[in-house]
Amino acid sequence: MFLEIRDIKKSFGQGDSFVEVLKGINLEINRGEFCVLLGPSGSGKSTLLNIIGGIDGADSGDICIEGEKMSNMNEKRLTLYRRKHLGYIFQMYNLIPNLTVQENIEVGAYLSDKPLEMEELLRTLGLYDHRKKLPNQLSGGQQQRTAIGRAIIKNPDILLCDEPTGALDYKTSKEILKLIETVNQKYGNTIIMVTHNDAIKDMADRVVRLRDGMIRKNYVNEARVSAQDLEW
């Protein structure tokens, strides 16, 4: 199994403010799979994504990637794990304002021993003609495309997406979802996407519904819908 999540538990606070956010999450994700974590605010989906990404630690349980336990990694090894295996796409673009589109994407390339080819990726992202522009010269969708490029150019095994269309309008959201779909199909990265948008589940291979820190449903879509055909 490519990615195994074993009995992950996580809580915050103490005393009256104690909250159990994850209550024993068990999940397996195949290499190249597109997995959507779906649920309302407070269901634990972003916390789970952060634990998979090594941004946050679990109270108990294990994350294993190709049999290697994250809990066995020291800080140096964990940093290497994030650098080699993971790409992050957030709702906020976090671009460097004084760097061009291409230079922002190159920041990701420097972290990899096996980066993708820049010109081909820029064309896949629809950014080739904008490659010399600064972030403040771009639309929100173009900025998110740049952020996706920065994450994907290092050719990560796993692409973690936390509400990547949350700040975008309907048309641009569908364009970004189509782009993420294309990235999954073209480069074979495993994608784990957090969303509260129920319609997005239809484009995923695997759908995991969380509520109150527990998995309520975990199923594989028999027939995926293309991102361009989603409606909400």
GILINVEN-V850970 format. One line per field, one symbol per residue. psi: psi as a letter, one per 20 degrees, with the letter a starting at -180 (. if undefined). burial: + if it has 9 or more other C-alpha atoms within 8 Angstrom, else -. A space follows every 50 residues. Layout:
BEGIN
psi=???
burial=???
END
This chain:
BEGIN
psi=pgppoolpqprqrrchjppogpkmppqppqpiqoppoprrpjijghgggh ghijhqqqhraqppolipphiiprhghgghghghhqqpprhphlqohjqr gghghhghhiiqilqrpgggghhhikjgijhjqqhijqrgghghgghggh hhhjlqhpoponlijhjqrgghghgghhghgggghgijqppoppqjohhh hiiqgppopqpljqphqorpphoqpqhijqq.
burial=++++++++++++-----+-+++++++-++++++++++++--++++-++++ +-++---+--+++++---++--+----+--+++++++-+++-+-+---++ ++-++++++-++--++----+++-+-++--+-+++--+--++++++++++ +++++++++++++++--+---++++++++-+-++----++++++++---+ +++++++++++++++--+--+--++-+--+--
END
